[in-house]
Amino acid sequence: MNQVGACDGHVRPATRADAPGIVWVSASSILPGEDVGFGGRMDSPFRDTSALLAAWRDPNLVQGEEVLVAEMDGRIVGCVTVEDSGRELELVNIDVPLELQGRGIGTMLVRSVEQRARAAGKQAVTLGTSRNAEGVAWKSLPWWQHLGYRVTHEEENPWTQSIGPGVREIRMRKDLPPE
Ligand SMILES: CC(C)(COP(=O)(O)OP(=O)(O)OC[C@H]1O[C@@H](n2cnc3c(N)ncnc32)[C@H](O)[C@@H]1OP(=O)(O)O)[C@@H](O)C(=O)NCCC(=O)NCCS
């Protein structure tokens, strides 16, 4: 069991039975409309339990992403998805409900992803966040930097183009030296 700071919980692969909890976590991590202009998960199966179950591939794959959950006292309190990208592991999405943020759950999820990446022999964990057309970075950027992720570059790509003109993806990376 992973224990980080004040956060007394653990991270495990998700199962189908977790779908309602995952949808709740995904729907409650930001305020309504807060991600307008930044992207988020547009048309995501994570917004709806039946859509999530329809997209689910056992044991814990959704649209090619492995789904992990943070659990405390038998309750789903966070979710992260990762995708194998060869020598690196891409952290695709992470959510902790607003009412549970700031208690170490997000850090526990990220540390677990890093442990899994290291165990799989990956060189780094990578991820992307966004910068809107006005040049404002999504609010999680300093949090990622606090966890040791550095900006490698910014780019426009099909995902940013789907959000709107002038939006950029901020690509980040944390190298994992072998232990
Ligand atoms: C980003 C997110 C997953 C973080 O989860 P969380 O559970 O609130 O994070 P934690 O409680 O583990 O973070 C606490 C740590 O981060 C630090 N921290 C918090 N906010 C910070 C900030 N804005 N800048 C720098 N450090 C910050 C705290 O000091 C603390 O550090 P410590 O462990 O060294 O004391 C959560 O806020 C969330 O779901 N946000 C909405 C969805 C989102 O933006 N996802 C990322 C998309 S790229």
The ligand as a Gaussian input file, in Angstrom:
#p B3LYP/6-31G(d) Opt

LIG

0 1
 C       -3.920000      18.479000     -10.587000
 C       -4.560000      17.596000      -9.521000
 C       -4.657000      16.172000     -10.043000
 C       -3.709000      17.634000      -8.251000
 O       -4.255000      16.731000      -7.311000
 P       -4.220000      17.038000      -5.730000
 O       -4.676000      15.816000      -5.028000
 O       -4.943000      18.311000      -5.446000
 O       -2.659000      17.287000      -5.511000
 P       -1.844000      17.093000      -4.167000
 O       -2.752000      17.287000      -2.993000
 O       -1.109000      15.806000      -4.227000
 O       -0.786000      18.289000      -4.276000
 C       -0.190000      18.685000      -3.100000
 C        1.233000      19.106000      -3.353000
 O        1.311000      19.968000      -4.498000
 C        1.720000      21.275000      -4.049000
 N        0.934000      22.227000      -4.800000
 C       -0.396000      22.336000      -4.816000
 N       -0.769000      23.294000      -5.670000
 C        0.362000      23.788000      -6.204000
 C        0.637000      24.818000      -7.129000
 N       -0.341000      25.536000      -7.701000
 N        1.913000      25.058000      -7.459000
 C        2.904000      24.344000      -6.896000
 N        2.693000      23.377000      -6.000000
 C        1.429000      23.099000      -5.650000
 C        1.444000      21.317000      -2.562000
 O        2.317000      22.216000      -1.902000
 C        1.746000      19.889000      -2.170000
 O        3.150000      19.675000      -2.132000
 P        3.848000      18.746000      -1.007000
 O        3.283000      17.360000      -1.208000
 O        5.309000      18.848000      -1.365000
 O        3.473000      19.351000       0.298000
 C       -5.969000      18.115000      -9.123000
 O       -5.839000      19.449000      -8.690000
 C       -6.987000      18.044000     -10.242000
 O       -7.683000      17.035000     -10.422000
 N       -7.111000      19.140000     -11.035000
 C       -8.103000      19.202000     -12.101000
 C       -7.734000      18.319000     -13.254000
 C       -6.375000      18.687000     -13.822000
 O       -6.012000      19.838000     -13.946000
 N       -5.620000      17.656000     -14.237000
 C       -4.308000      17.841000     -14.825000
 C       -4.456000      18.098000     -16.279000
 S       -2.873000      18.454000     -17.056000

